[in-house]
Amino acid sequence: MKNRTITIFVTSLIVGSVTLRLHTVQAATPTASNQPSKKPVGKKTAAQLLSDAQKALAATIKEARAAGKELDQTNPNAKPFYQSLKKIGSALDEANAGLKAKDKKFFEGLFNAKVAVAELSPTWDLTKSKNAGVIDGAKKLSGAVTALEDGYGSLASRQAKGGELTDKEKQKFAAMKKQQSALASKVKQLAAKVKGDPSLKAGLKDILNKSQRLSGAPETLNAFTEMGGLIATIEGLLSGYSYYVQPSQRAEWVAVNKVREKLPRFSTYEWATYDWDITSSPVEVYDNLSVSISESEVSSMESFVEDSSFEMTEEEESEVATESDSISEEEAENDEMESEQEEAEDQQEAEDMNDDGDDSASDDAGDDGAGDDGAGAGDDGAGDDGGGDDGGGDE
């Protein structure tokens, strides 16, 4: 652990619509073949990245509140987006408290934040807004959250330790893959029920692909440690797309959610043996995650989402679900909060999930797939922040 070098590569790209995504973790010094072409802008510790995430969240909220009618907190189409932001705020507070106390709340908070960031993508599409200020803040928020999870999460620590999977890990992995197969089956049933809703179809296809990738993953360390990010992404996407589900599709959605609630999270895997010195060891960051916002504004924006409910009536839920039909498949796939880096990570992750080769710690530990990065899982209404146990236990 003392010689641990981790590089986090954060980039973004505008392709038709602005996108947001982030990093590649390397648990070894980059070689000539894998070294990023641009130089790092600095190094960040876990505490600094948490501060960056909280500031980026506040900036996103501030921009959203000033954006006008589309993002007004009383607008039913904007309420799911604000609920996602609220979940991220709660998760970051949990992670911050856990870091200070050096307990498992740190890992639970990081995982919940990653889930909520993944949820942010589909809930943003519901607003139909193209506000550049909100998108910029959300991109930096997602970058900081992913850097935290991948640089300091419990599964990242396992990746850094290296070695082959233990028999117990193989058993846990096998159980997880079986559960993902069950989830994929239910998602297929729901997808077959969807008629004329291109955005929901695209979302379910993305979820299905990720679930199938997990269920068919090889028995390697890379695949094992990358599953946490995919599980978080799947949970977040399910939560976000719960707002798209029509009344006629509720029975199938409830079936999907019942399976989802039983899925292990692996958020606190082997946390009891975690080397907390790691959190003080800065990781290199290749993109500027900082935002210009005062501490008083951060506090004000945090209080705003914390004190507001953003609850939706049944009538509003039905209205939003109906209007989601107007979101095209192209808009859903070209997520404004998805970046080139996340696409690159998704490709790396796909390779690792389908490769039985070497799983040494020098391999990249890819993040979750395209269109993700975030606390909550969808219910049969407006999404909750539940989730299965951590799978890994407090080992």
WORA-V947739 format. One record per residue. N is the residue number from 1. SS is DSSP state (hx for helix, st for strand, lp for the rest). Layout:
{{N:SS} {N:SS}}
//
This chain:
{{1:lp} {2:lp} {3:lp} {4:lp} {5:lp} {6:lp} {7:st} {8:st} {9:lp} {10:lp} {11:lp} {12:lp} {13:lp} {14:st} {15:lp} {16:lp} {17:lp} {18:st} {19:lp} {20:lp} {21:lp} {22:lp} {23:lp} {24:lp} {25:st} {26:st} {27:lp} {28:lp} {29:lp} {30:lp} {31:lp} {32:lp} {33:lp} {34:lp} {35:lp} {36:lp} {37:lp} {38:lp} {39:lp} {40:lp} {41:lp} {42:st} {43:st} {44:st} {45:lp} {46:hx} {47:hx} {48:hx} {49:hx} {50:hx} {51:hx} {52:hx} {53:hx} {54:hx} {55:hx} {56:hx} {57:hx} {58:hx} {59:hx} {60:hx} {61:hx} {62:hx} {63:hx} {64:hx} {65:hx} {66:lp} {67:lp} {68:lp} {69:hx} {70:hx} {71:hx} {72:lp} {73:lp} {74:lp} {75:lp} {76:hx} {77:hx} {78:hx} {79:hx} {80:hx} {81:hx} {82:hx} {83:hx} {84:hx} {85:hx} {86:hx} {87:hx} {88:hx} {89:hx} {90:hx} {91:hx} {92:hx} {93:hx} {94:hx} {95:hx} {96:hx} {97:hx} {98:hx} {99:hx} {100:hx} {101:hx} {102:lp} {103:lp} {104:lp} {105:hx} {106:hx} {107:hx} {108:hx} {109:hx} {110:hx} {111:hx} {112:hx} {113:hx} {114:hx} {115:hx} {116:hx} {117:hx} {118:hx} {119:hx} {120:hx} {121:hx} {122:hx} {123:hx} {124:hx} {125:hx} {126:hx} {127:hx} {128:lp} {129:lp} {130:lp} {131:lp} {132:hx} {133:hx} {134:hx} {135:hx} {136:hx} {137:hx} {138:hx} {139:hx} {140:hx} {141:hx} {142:hx} {143:hx} {144:hx} {145:hx} {146:hx} {147:hx} {148:hx} {149:hx} {150:hx} {151:hx} {152:hx} {153:lp} {154:hx} {155:hx} {156:hx} {157:hx} {158:hx} {159:hx} {160:hx} {161:hx} {162:lp} {163:lp} {164:lp} {165:lp} {166:lp} {167:hx} {168:hx} {169:hx} {170:hx} {171:hx} {172:hx} {173:hx} {174:hx} {175:hx} {176:hx} {177:hx} {178:hx} {179:hx} {180:hx} {181:hx} {182:hx} {183:hx} {184:hx} {185:hx} {186:hx} {187:hx} {188:hx} {189:hx} {190:hx} {191:hx} {192:hx} {193:hx} {194:lp} {195:lp} {196:lp} {197:lp} {198:hx} {199:hx} {200:hx} {201:hx} {202:hx} {203:hx} {204:hx} {205:hx} {206:hx} {207:hx} {208:hx} {209:hx} {210:hx} {211:hx} {212:hx} {213:hx} {214:hx} {215:hx} {216:lp} {217:lp} {218:lp} {219:lp} {220:lp} {221:hx} {222:hx} {223:hx} {224:hx} {225:hx} {226:hx} {227:hx} {228:hx} {229:hx} {230:hx} {231:hx} {232:hx} {233:hx} {234:hx} {235:hx} {236:hx} {237:hx} {238:hx} {239:hx} {240:hx} {241:hx} {242:hx} {243:hx} {244:hx} {245:lp} {246:lp} {247:hx} {248:hx} {249:hx} {250:hx} {251:hx} {252:hx} {253:hx} {254:hx} {255:hx} {256:hx} {257:hx} {258:hx} {259:hx} {260:hx} {261:hx} {262:lp} {263:lp} {264:lp} {265:lp} {266:lp} {267:lp} {268:lp} {269:lp} {270:lp} {271:hx} {272:hx} {273:hx} {274:lp} {275:lp} {276:hx} {277:hx} {278:hx} {279:hx} {280:hx} {281:lp} {282:lp} {283:st} {284:st} {285:st} {286:lp} {287:lp} {288:lp} {289:lp} {290:lp} {291:lp} {292:lp} {293:lp} {294:lp} {295:hx} {296:hx} {297:hx} {298:hx} {299:hx} {300:hx} {301:hx} {302:hx} {303:hx} {304:hx} {305:hx} {306:hx} {307:hx} {308:lp} {309:lp} {310:lp} {311:lp} {312:lp} {313:lp} {314:hx} {315:hx} {316:hx} {317:hx} {318:hx} {319:hx} {320:hx} {321:hx} {322:hx} {323:hx} {324:hx} {325:hx} {326:hx} {327:lp} {328:lp} {329:hx} {330:hx} {331:hx} {332:hx} {333:hx} {334:lp} {335:lp} {336:lp} {337:lp} {338:lp} {339:lp} {340:hx} {341:hx} {342:hx} {343:hx} {344:hx} {345:hx} {346:hx} {347:hx} {348:hx} {349:hx} {350:hx} {351:hx} {352:hx} {353:hx} {354:lp} {355:lp} {356:lp} {357:lp} {358:lp} {359:lp} {360:lp} {361:lp} {362:lp} {363:lp} {364:st} {365:st} {366:lp} {367:lp} {368:lp} {369:lp} {370:lp} {371:lp} {372:lp} {373:lp} {374:lp} {375:lp} {376:lp} {377:st} {378:lp} {379:lp} {380:lp} {381:lp} {382:lp} {383:lp} {384:st} {385:lp} {386:lp} {387:lp} {388:lp} {389:lp} {390:lp} {391:lp} {392:lp} {393:lp} {394:lp} {395:lp}}
//
